[in-house]
Amino acid sequence: MLGVLVYTAAAAFQAPSSLRPHSPARRGTVLQLRGGAALQSLGALYAASLVANPIATKSITAGAIFALSDVAGQAISPPKDGPDPKRTITSFAVGLLYFGPALHFWLGFVTKLLPDVSVKSTLLKTLMGQCVRRPRSTPRAFAPQLP
């Protein structure tokens, strides 16, 4: 399954050897993606979903990322007893039910507190996340995996 996901993601981009030269009128433009219109439509759909249902969209996204990262982890270091779907479902649930909503509110709070996007502000936001948010969220991420 992981191989299919990687192949599908890689297939969206043209390999350097297969790039077609741009016509003279289009020189200097950004390299185009194969299926770019579909990716653009998907991005627009996601952006609209973020506006209409921000918490649900972020929660589903977080759940999917957590599940896919668990699948990747199991592919890289397979469990002794074979793939563990319960672990993947648990990872999805943690992303969906905890991290998606929690980070929506945390990042909203941090952005209101430090609305600037300068390097200094970004470093302060990162420091706040590491010193305030992370110590509270890390145990919650791993607690469901405990026997």
MIFI-745064 format. One record per atom (N, C-alpha, C, O): residue number from 1; residue in one letter; x, y, z. Coordinates in steps of 0.1 Angstrom, whole numbers, m for minus. Each point is the difference from the previous one (the first is absolute). Layout:
N
- NUM, A, X, Y, Z
...
***
This chain:
147
- 1, M, 8, m12, 0
- 1, M, m8, 12, 0
- 1, M, 9, 13, 0
- 1, M, m3, 9, m7
- 2, L, 13, m10, 15
- 2, L, 9, 12, 1
- 2, L, 7, 2, m13
- 2, L, 1, 12, m5
- 3, G, 3, m23, m2
- 3, G, 6, 2, m13
- 3, G, m9, 6, m10
- 3, G, 4, 8, m9
- 4, V, m17, m11, 9
- 4, V, m10, 6, m9
- 4, V, m1, 15, 3
- 4, V, m1, 8, m9
- 5, L, 0, m4, 22
- 5, L, m1, 14, 3
- 5, L, 12, 7, m5
- 5, L, m1, 11, m5
- 6, V, 13, m16, 8
- 6, V, 13, 7, m5
- 6, V, 0, 1, m15
- 6, V, 3, 10, m5
- 7, Y, m7, m21, m2
- 7, Y, 0, 0, m14
- 7, Y, m10, 10, m6
- 7, Y, 3, 7, m9
- 8, T, m15, m7, 15
- 8, T, m10, 10, m4
- 8, T, 5, 14, 2
- 8, T, m2, 9, m9
- 9, A, 8, m6, 20
- 9, A, 5, 14, 3
- 9, A, 11, 3, m10
- 9, A, 1, 11, m5
- 10, A, 8, m20, 3
- 10, A, 11, 2, m9
- 10, A, m4, 2, m14
- 10, A, 6, 7, m8
- 11, A, m17, m14, 4
- 11, A, m5, 0, m14
- 11, A, m6, 14, m3
- 11, A, m1, 3, m12
- 12, A, m2, 4, 22
- 12, A, m6, 14, m3
- 12, A, 10, 9, m5
- 12, A, m3, 10, m7
- 13, F, 16, m13, 9
- 13, F, 11, 9, m5
- 13, F, 6, m7, m12
- 13, F, 2, m12, 0
- 14, Q, 2, 20, m9
- 14, Q, 7, m5, m11
- 14, Q, 15, m2, 4
- 14, Q, 6, 9, 6
- 15, A, 0, m20, m10
- 15, A, 14, m2, 2
- 15, A, 8, 10, m8
- 15, A, m4, 4, m11
- 16, P, 16, 1, 16
- 16, P, 8, 9, m8
- 16, P, 2, m4, m14
- 16, P, 1, 9, m9
- 17, S, 1, m22, 7
- 17, S, 4, m4, m14
- 17, S, m12, 1, m9
- 17, S, 1, 0, m12
- 18, S, m13, 0, 17
- 18, S, m12, 1, m8
- 18, S, m6, 14, m1
- 18, S, m11, 1, m6
- 19, L, 18, 9, 11
- 19, L, m6, 13, m1
- 19, L, 1, 5, m15
- 19, L, 10, m2, m7
- 20, R, m21, 8, 3
- 20, R, 0, 5, m14
- 20, R, 4, 14, 0
- 20, R, m3, 8, 10
- 21, P, 11, m3, m19
- 21, P, 4, 14, 0
- 21, P, m12, 9, m2
- 21, P, m9, m4, m8
- 22, H, 9, 15, 14
- 22, H, m11, 9, m2
- 22, H, 1, 7, m13
- 22, H, 11, 2, m6
- 23, S, m22, 2, 0
- 23, S, 0, 7, m12
- 23, S, 6, 14, 3
- 23, S, 0, 4, 11
- 24, P, 5, 3, m22
- 24, P, 7, 13, 2
- 24, P, m9, 10, 8
- 24, P, 5, 8, 8
- 25, A, m18, m9, m10
- 25, A, m9, 9, 7
- 25, A, m1, m3, 15
- 25, A, m4, 9, 7
- 26, R, 7, m21, m3
- 26, R, m2, m4, 14
- 26, R, 14, m2, 7
- 26, R, 0, m4, 11
- 27, R, 11, 8, m17
- 27, R, 13, m1, 7
- 27, R, m1, 8, 13
- 27, R, m6, 11, 1
- 28, G, 13, m16, 9
- 28, G, 1, 7, 13
- 28, G, m12, m3, 9
- 28, G, 0, 5, 11
- 29, T, m9, m13, m16
- 29, T, m11, m4, 9
- 29, T, 4, m11, 9
- 29, T, 10, m7, m2
- 30, V, m17, 5, 13
- 30, V, 3, m10, 9
- 30, V, m3, m14, m6
- 30, V, m9, m1, m8
- 31, L, 17, m9, 11
- 31, L, m2, m13, m5
- 31, L, m14, m5, 3
- 31, L, m5, 2, 11
- 32, Q, m2, m8, m20
- 32, Q, m14, m4, 2
- 32, Q, m1, m14, 5
- 32, Q, 8, m9, m3
- 33, L, m18, 6, 11
- 33, L, m3, m13, 6
- 33, L, m9, m7, m10
- 33, L, m9, 5, m6
- 34, R, 12, m18, 5
- 34, R, m10, m9, m8
- 34, R, m12, 0, 9
- 34, R, 1, m3, 12
- 35, G, m13, 5, m18
- 35, G, m12, 0, 8
- 35, G, m1, 12, 9
- 35, G, m7, 0, 10
- 36, G, 13, 11, m14
- 36, G, 0, 12, 8
- 36, G, m14, 6, 3
- 36, G, m3, 5, 10
- 37, A, m6, m6, m20
- 37, A, m13, 5, 2
- 37, A, m7, m8, 10
- 37, A, m8, 6, 8
- 38, A, 10, m19, m7
- 38, A, m7, m8, 10
- 38, A, 6, 3, 14
- 38, A, m8, 1, 9
- 39, L, 21, 1, m8
- 39, L, 6, 4, 13
- 39, L, m5, 14, 4
- 39, L, m3, 2, 12
- 40, Q, 1, 7, m22
- 40, Q, m5, 13, 3
- 40, Q, m14, m1, 5
- 40, Q, m4, 7, 10
- 41, S, m4, m15, m16
- 41, S, m14, m2, 4
- 41, S, m1, m6, 14
- 41, S, m8, 4, 8
- 42, L, 17, m14, m5
- 42, L, 0, m6, 13
- 42, L, 4, 10, 10
- 42, L, m6, 1, 11
- 43, G, 16, 8, m14
- 43, G, 4, 10, 9
- 43, G, m11, 10, 3
- 43, G, m2, 5, 11
- 44, A, m5, m1, m21
- 44, A, m12, 9, 1
- 44, A, m11, m6, 9
- 44, A, m6, 7, 8
- 45, L, 4, m20, m10
- 45, L, m10, m7, 7
- 45, L, 4, 0, 15
- 45, L, m9, 2, 9
- 46, Y, 21, m5, m6
- 46, Y, 5, 0, 13
- 46, Y, m1, 13, 7
- 46, Y, m4, 2, 11
- 47, A, 8, 9, m18
- 47, A, m1, 13, 5
- 47, A, m14, 4, 3
- 47, A, m3, 6, 11
- 48, A, m6, m9, m20
- 48, A, m14, 2, 3
- 48, A, m5, m7, 12
- 48, A, m8, 5, 8
- 49, S, 12, m17, m6
- 49, S, m3, m8, 11
- 49, S, 5, 6, 13
- 49, S, m6, m1, 11
- 50, L, 18, 6, m11
- 50, L, 6, 7, 11
- 50, L, m8, 12, 5
- 50, L, m1, 3, 12
- 51, V, m5, 4, m22
- 51, V, m8, 12, 3
- 51, V, m13, m5, 6
- 51, V, m5, 6, 9
- 52, A, m2, m16, m16
- 52, A, m13, m4, 4
- 52, A, 0, m8, 13
- 52, A, m9, 2, 9
- 53, N, 19, m11, m7
- 53, N, 0, m9, 12
- 53, N, 15, m1, 5
- 53, N, 6, m11, m2
- 54, P, m1, 21, 8
- 54, P, 15, 0, 3
- 54, P, 4, m11, 9
- 54, P, 10, m7, m2
- 55, I, m18, 5, 13
- 55, I, 4, m10, 10
- 55, I, m1, m15, m6
- 55, I, 9, m8, 2
- 56, A, m20, 6, m9
- 56, A, m2, m14, m6
- 56, A, 11, m2, m10
- 56, A, 5, m11, m1
- 57, T, m2, 20, m8
- 57, T, 10, m2, m10
- 57, T, 13, m2, 6
- 57, T, 7, m9, m4
- 58, K, m3, 17, 14
- 58, K, 13, m2, 6
- 58, K, 1, m13, 8
- 58, K, 10, m6, 0
- 59, S, m21, 2, 6
- 59, S, 0, m12, 7
- 59, S, 1, m12, m9
- 59, S, 8, m10, 3
- 60, I, m15, 9, m14
- 60, I, 1, m11, m10
- 60, I, 14, 0, m6
- 60, I, 6, m11, m1
- 61, T, m1, 23, m2
- 61, T, 14, 0, m5
- 61, T, 10, m5, 10
- 61, T, 9, m8, m4
- 62, A, m10, 12, 16
- 62, A, 9, m5, 11
- 62, A, m1, m15, 2
- 62, A, 10, m7, 1
- 63, G, m23, 2, m1
- 63, G, m2, m14, 1
- 63, G, 7, m8, m12
- 63, G, 6, m10, 2
- 64, A, m8, 15, m14
- 64, A, 6, m6, m12
- 64, A, 15, 0, 1
- 64, A, 7, m10, m3
- 65, I, m1, 21, 7
- 65, I, 15, 1, 1
- 65, I, 5, m9, 11
- 65, I, 10, m7, m2
- 66, F, m17, 6, 13
- 66, F, 4, m9, 11
- 66, F, 0, m14, m5
- 66, F, 9, m8, 2
- 67, A, m20, 4, m9
- 67, A, m2, m14, m4
- 67, A, 11, m3, m11
- 67, A, 6, m11, 1
- 68, L, m4, 20, m10
- 68, L, 10, m3, m11
- 68, L, 14, 0, 6
- 68, L, 8, m8, m5
- 69, S, m5, 16, 15
- 69, S, 13, m1, 6
- 69, S, 2, m13, 8
- 69, S, 11, m5, 0
- 70, D, m22, 0, 5
- 70, D, 1, m13, 7
- 70, D, 2, m11, m10
- 70, D, 8, m9, 2
- 71, V, m15, 10, m14
- 71, V, 2, m10, m10
- 71, V, 15, 0, m5
- 71, V, 6, m10, m2
- 72, A, m1, 22, 0
- 72, A, 14, 2, m4
- 72, A, 9, m6, 10
- 72, A, 10, m7, m3
- 73, G, m13, 10, 16
- 73, G, 9, m6, 11
- 73, G, 0, m15, 0
- 73, G, 10, m6, 2
- 74, Q, m22, 0, m4
- 74, Q, m1, m14, 0
- 74, Q, 7, m6, m12
- 74, Q, 5, m12, 0
- 75, A, m5, 19, m11
- 75, A, 7, m5, m12
- 75, A, 15, 1, 1
- 75, A, 7, m9, m4
- 76, I, m2, 20, 11
- 76, I, 14, 1, 2
- 76, I, 5, m10, 11
- 76, I, 11, m6, m2
- 77, S, m18, 5, 13
- 77, S, 4, m9, 10
- 77, S, m12, m9, 4
- 77, S, m8, 3, 9
- 78, P, 6, m14, m17
- 78, P, m12, m8, 2
- 78, P, m1, m6, 14
- 78, P, 10, m5, 5
- 79, P, m22, 5, 1
- 79, P, m2, m7, 13
- 79, P, 3, m15, m2
- 79, P, m2, m6, m10
- 80, K, 6, 0, 21
- 80, K, 3, m14, 0
- 80, K, m12, m9, m4
- 80, K, 2, m10, m7
- 81, D, m14, 14, 11
- 81, D, m12, m8, m3
- 81, D, m7, 5, m13
- 81, D, m11, m4, m2
- 82, G, 18, 11, m6
- 82, G, m6, 5, m13
- 82, G, m7, 13, 2
- 82, G, 1, 6, 11
- 83, P, m7, m1, m22
- 83, P, m6, 14, 1
- 83, P, m11, 0, 11
- 83, P, m7, m10, 3
- 84, D, 7, 22, 3
- 84, D, m9, 1, 12
- 84, D, m11, 11, m3
- 84, D, 2, 12, 2
- 85, P, m13, m17, m8
- 85, P, m11, 10, m4
- 85, P, m6, 7, 12
- 85, P, m4, 12, m1
- 86, K, 4, m18, 13
- 86, K, m5, 6, 12
- 86, K, 8, 13, 3
- 86, K, m5, 10, 4
- 87, R, 18, m12, m5
- 87, R, 9, 12, 2
- 87, R, m2, 11, m9
- 87, R, 0, 12, 3
- 88, T, m2, m16, m16
- 88, T, m3, 11, m10
- 88, T, m13, 7, 3
- 88, T, m1, 12, m2
- 89, I, m10, m20, 5
- 89, I, m13, 6, 3
- 89, I, 2, 9, 13
- 89, I, m6, 11, 0
- 90, T, 13, m15, 10
- 90, T, 3, 8, 12
- 90, T, 7, 13, m4
- 90, T, m4, 10, 5
- 91, S, 14, m11, m14
- 91, S, 7, 12, m4
- 91, S, m10, 9, m7
- 91, S, 1, 12, 2
- 92, F, m9, m17, m11
- 92, F, m10, 8, m7
- 92, F, m9, 7, 10
- 92, F, m3, 12, m1
- 93, A, m2, m19, 11
- 93, A, m9, 5, 10
- 93, A, 7, 11, 8
- 93, A, m6, 11, 3
- 94, V, 18, m12, 1
- 94, V, 8, 10, 8
- 94, V, 1, 13, m9
- 94, V, m2, 11, 6
- 95, G, 5, m13, m18
- 95, G, 1, 12, m9
- 95, G, m14, 7, m2
- 95, G, m1, 12, 1
- 96, L, m9, m21, m3
- 96, L, m13, 5, m3
- 96, L, m7, 7, 12
- 96, L, m5, 11, m1
- 97, L, 6, m18, 12
- 97, L, m7, 5, 12
- 97, L, 7, 9, 10
- 97, L, m6, 7, 7
- 98, Y, 20, m8, m8
- 98, Y, 7, 9, 9
- 98, Y, 9, 10, m7
- 98, Y, m3, 12, 2
- 99, F, 12, m16, m10
- 99, F, 9, 10, m6
- 99, F, m6, 10, m10
- 99, F, 4, 11, 0
- 100, G, m13, m16, m8
- 100, G, m7, 9, m10
- 100, G, m6, 12, 8
- 100, G, 3, 12, m3
- 101, P, m13, m15, 12
- 101, P, m7, 11, 7
- 101, P, 10, 8, 9
- 101, P, m1, 12, 1
- 102, A, 10, m19, 6
- 102, A, 9, 7, 9
- 102, A, 9, 10, m7
- 102, A, 2, 11, 5
- 103, L, 4, m16, m16
- 103, L, 9, 9, m7
- 103, L, m8, 12, m7
- 103, L, 6, 10, m2
- 104, H, m18, m13, m2
- 104, H, m8, 11, m5
- 104, H, m1, 12, 10
- 104, H, 2, 11, m4
- 105, F, m5, m15, 16
- 105, F, m2, 11, 10
- 105, F, 14, 5, 5
- 105, F, 1, 12, 2
- 106, W, 9, m21, m1
- 106, W, 13, 5, 4
- 106, W, 6, 10, m10
- 106, W, 5, 10, 4
- 107, L, m5, m14, m17
- 107, L, 6, 8, m10
- 107, L, m8, 13, m2
- 107, L, 6, 11, m3
- 108, G, m19, m11, 5
- 108, G, m8, 12, 0
- 108, G, 4, 9, 12
- 108, G, 1, 13, m2
- 109, F, 1, m18, 14
- 109, F, 4, 8, 11
- 109, F, 14, 6, m2
- 109, F, 2, 12, 2
- 110, V, 8, m20, m7
- 110, V, 13, 5, m2
- 110, V, 0, 10, m11
- 110, V, 8, 10, 1
- 111, T, m16, m11, m12
- 111, T, 0, 9, m10
- 111, T, m6, 14, 4
- 111, T, 4, 10, m4
- 112, K, m14, m11, 13
- 112, K, m6, 13, 6
- 112, K, 11, 6, 9
- 112, K, 0, 13, 0
- 113, L, 7, m21, 7
- 113, L, 10, 6, 9
- 113, L, 12, 6, m7
- 113, L, 5, 10, 3
- 114, L, m1, m17, m14
- 114, L, 12, 4, m8
- 114, L, m4, 0, m15
- 114, L, 3, m9, m7
- 115, P, m10, 19, 3
- 115, P, m6, 0, m14
- 115, P, 11, 2, m11
- 115, P, m2, m3, m11
- 116, D, 14, 8, 15
- 116, D, 10, 3, m10
- 116, D, 6, m13, m6
- 116, D, m1, m10, 7
- 117, V, 6, 11, m19
- 117, V, 6, m12, m6
- 117, V, 15, 2, m2
- 117, V, 6, m7, m8
- 118, S, 0, 15, 16
- 118, S, 14, 2, m1
- 118, S, 8, m12, 6
- 118, S, m6, m9, 6
- 119, V, 19, 9, m8
- 119, V, 8, m11, 5
- 119, V, m1, m1, 15
- 119, V, m1, m10, 6
- 120, K, 2, 22, 0
- 120, K, m1, 1, 15
- 120, K, m13, m6, 5
- 120, K, 0, m8, 9
- 121, S, m11, 13, m15
- 121, S, m13, m5, 4
- 121, S, m1, m15, m2
- 121, S, m6, m7, 9
- 122, T, 10, 2, m20
- 122, T, 0, m14, m3
- 122, T, 8, m8, 10
- 122, T, m5, m11, 5
- 123, L, 16, 16, m1
- 123, L, 9, m7, 10
- 123, L, m7, 0, 13
- 123, L, 0, m10, 8
- 124, L, m7, 21, m4
- 124, L, m7, 1, 12
- 124, L, m12, m10, 1
- 124, L, m2, m7, 10
- 125, K, m5, 6, m22
- 125, K, m11, m10, m1
- 125, K, 5, m14, 2
- 125, K, m6, m8, 7
- 126, T, 17, 5, m13
- 126, T, 6, m13, 1
- 126, T, 4, m3, 14
- 126, T, m2, m11, 5
- 127, L, 9, 21, 2
- 127, L, 4, m2, 14
- 127, L, m12, m2, 9
- 127, L, 0, m9, 8
- 128, M, m11, 16, m11
- 128, M, m12, m2, 8
- 128, M, m6, m14, m2
- 128, M, m4, m7, 9
- 129, G, 4, 3, m21
- 129, G, m5, m14, m3
- 129, G, 8, m11, 7
- 129, G, m5, m9, 5
- 130, Q, 19, 11, m6
- 130, Q, 8, m10, 6
- 130, Q, 0, 0, 16
- 130, Q, 1, m10, 6
- 131, C, m2, 22, m1
- 131, C, 0, 1, 15
- 131, C, m13, m1, 7
- 131, C, m1, m4, 11
- 132, V, m10, 8, m18
- 132, V, m13, 0, 6
- 132, V, m9, m11, m5
- 132, V, m6, m8, 7
- 133, R, 5, 7, m20
- 133, R, m10, m9, m6
- 133, R, 6, m15, 0
- 133, R, m7, m9, 3
- 134, R, 19, 8, m8
- 134, R, 6, m14, m1
- 134, R, 0, m8, 13
- 134, R, m4, m12, m1
- 135, P, 8, 17, 12
- 135, P, 0, m8, 12
- 135, P, m14, m5, 4
- 135, P, m2, m11, 6
- 136, R, m9, 18, m10
- 136, R, m13, m4, 3
- 136, R, m5, m10, m11
- 136, R, m9, m9, 4
- 137, S, 13, 10, m16
- 137, S, m6, m8, m11
- 137, S, 8, m13, m2
- 137, S, m7, m10, m4
- 138, T, 19, 9, 7
- 138, T, 8, m12, m3
- 138, T, m5, m12, 8
- 138, T, m2, m11, m6
- 139, P, m1, 12, 19
- 139, P, m5, m12, 7
- 139, P, m14, m4, m5
- 139, P, m3, m12, 0
- 140, R, m5, 22, m5
- 140, R, m13, m4, m5
- 140, R, 1, m7, m13
- 140, R, m9, m8, m4
- 141, A, 20, 10, m4
- 141, A, 2, m7, m12
- 141, A, 3, m14, 2
- 141, A, m4, m9, m8
- 142, F, 12, 6, 18
- 142, F, 5, m14, 2
- 142, F, m8, m8, 10
- 142, F, 1, m12, 0
- 143, A, m9, 19, 8
- 143, A, m8, m8, 10
- 143, A, m9, m10, m6
- 143, A, m1, m11, 6
- 144, P, m6, 13, m17
- 144, P, m9, m10, m5
- 144, P, 8, m12, m5
- 144, P, m6, m11, m2
- 145, Q, 19, 12, m1
- 145, Q, 7, m12, m5
- 145, Q, 6, m9, 12
- 145, Q, 5, m11, m3
- 146, L, m7, 16, 15
- 146, L, 5, m8, 11
- 146, L, m8, m12, 2
- 146, L, m12, 0, m2
- 147, P, 18, m11, 7
- 147, P, m8, m13, 2
- 147, P, m9, 1, 11
- 147, P, m7, m9, 3
***
